[in-house]
Amino acid sequence: MSFDDDAVRVRPGWLLQEMAHAGRENLDTGHVARYDAKENAAGDAEVALLESLGLGRGATVVDLGAGMGQFAIRVSGACGRVVAVDVSPVMLRTLEANAAAAGSGNVEIVHAGFLTYEHSGPPADFVYSRYALHHLPDFWKAVALTRIRQMLRPGGMLRLWDVVYNFAPYEAVERIEAWCATGGTGITDGWSRAELEEHVRDEGSTFTWLLEPMIRESGFEILQSTYSDDGIFAKYVVRRN
Ligand SMILES: C[S@@+](CC[C@H](N)C(=O)[O-])C[C@H]1O[C@@H](n2cnc3c(N)ncnc32)[C@H](O)[C@@H]1O
């Protein structure tokens, strides 16, 4: 399957070019080849969480920013339909190979983004998104959250996990510096300092106290929020009103 057809779709001139914000590393074949070793999607625990929220064999799950499919493939054994969406053709080619190798026949792969994915078929029971929404600037995060609401059935759930800064502005320099100091010097054994610096500098991670009103304003109730002690990571369980 070709995932390089983005350019031929007609889009309004004002729409954010998601590929331009996809993250340099996510379009880089070398990075993608190393991604599974750098990042573990904690798929078992995440699927167990979704099951505790009602995920069952008939459920439809949409994974936005699915990457190489660690979660999408893991959840495919626990539900009826998985749609794995990503803007990066490099990620999607690997996802396609991984899904075939895992025998996950119910994973549909779609080359699109938060702002362009058009859901078809029965509404989603769950939308899942890990470490992806931060690629959008804040205005577009709210637009994306509204679009997520539209693809969910009433009462459907969004599981959102991302780099979201849970501290006050005056703490930013100290907190960000402390996080970057956890980075290694190589890029093969986890995240390097240079990659963490690039995340803060070039990507759109925002504050929890900006993101959470956006979630509510987009028509969701936040049922659960969990923050890492260093104030860098946030996880949410969110229900469509
Ligand atoms: C850090 S990876 C996370 C992948 C996977 N969700 C995980 O947890 O391992 C971020 C992913 O988001 C994708 N991405 C970036 N911008 C996106 C957008 N606007 N819409 C959908 N996916 C996007 C990237 O291509 C990449 O695959």
The ligand as a MOL file (V3000), in Angstrom:
LIG
                    3D

  0  0  0     0  0            999 V3000
M  V30 BEGIN CTAB
M  V30 COUNTS 27 29 0 0 0
M  V30 BEGIN ATOM
M  V30 1 C 6.1040 9.7610 19.4090 0
M  V30 2 S 5.2180 8.9300 18.1650 0 CHG=1
M  V30 3 C 4.0550 7.9900 19.1270 0
M  V30 4 C 3.6170 6.7370 18.4250 0
M  V30 5 C 2.6970 5.8350 19.2600 0
M  V30 6 N 1.4190 6.4740 19.5340 0
M  V30 7 C 3.3560 5.4390 20.5570 0
M  V30 8 O 2.8190 5.7550 21.6250 0
M  V30 9 O 4.3940 4.7770 20.5140 0 CHG=-1
M  V30 10 C 4.2010 10.2270 17.5090 0
M  V30 11 C 3.4000 9.7930 16.2850 0
M  V30 12 O 2.4500 10.8120 15.9780 0
M  V30 13 C 2.4250 10.9430 14.5640 0
M  V30 14 N 1.8730 12.2590 14.2620 0
M  V30 15 C 2.4990 13.4530 14.2760 0
M  V30 16 N 1.6410 14.4250 13.9350 0
M  V30 17 C 0.4400 13.8310 13.7050 0
M  V30 18 C -0.8440 14.3050 13.3060 0
M  V30 19 N -1.0720 15.5990 13.1010 0
M  V30 20 N -1.8370 13.4100 13.1530 0
M  V30 21 C -1.6180 12.0890 13.3760 0
M  V30 22 N -0.4190 11.5760 13.7360 0
M  V30 23 C 0.5950 12.4460 13.9000 0
M  V30 24 C 3.8680 10.7270 14.1580 0
M  V30 25 O 4.0070 10.4320 12.8030 0
M  V30 26 C 4.2610 9.5800 15.0630 0
M  V30 27 O 3.9780 8.3460 14.4950 0
M  V30 END ATOM
M  V30 BEGIN BOND
M  V30 1 1 1 2
M  V30 2 1 2 3
M  V30 3 1 2 10
M  V30 4 1 3 4
M  V30 5 1 4 5
M  V30 6 1 5 6
M  V30 7 1 5 7
M  V30 8 2 7 8
M  V30 9 1 7 9
M  V30 10 1 10 11
M  V30 11 1 11 12
M  V30 12 1 11 26
M  V30 13 1 12 13
M  V30 14 1 13 14
M  V30 15 1 13 24
M  V30 16 1 14 15
M  V30 17 1 14 23
M  V30 18 2 15 16
M  V30 19 1 16 17
M  V30 20 1 17 18
M  V30 21 2 17 23
M  V30 22 1 18 19
M  V30 23 2 18 20
M  V30 24 1 20 21
M  V30 25 2 21 22
M  V30 26 1 22 23
M  V30 27 1 24 25
M  V30 28 1 24 26
M  V30 29 1 26 27
M  V30 END BOND
M  V30 END CTAB
M  END
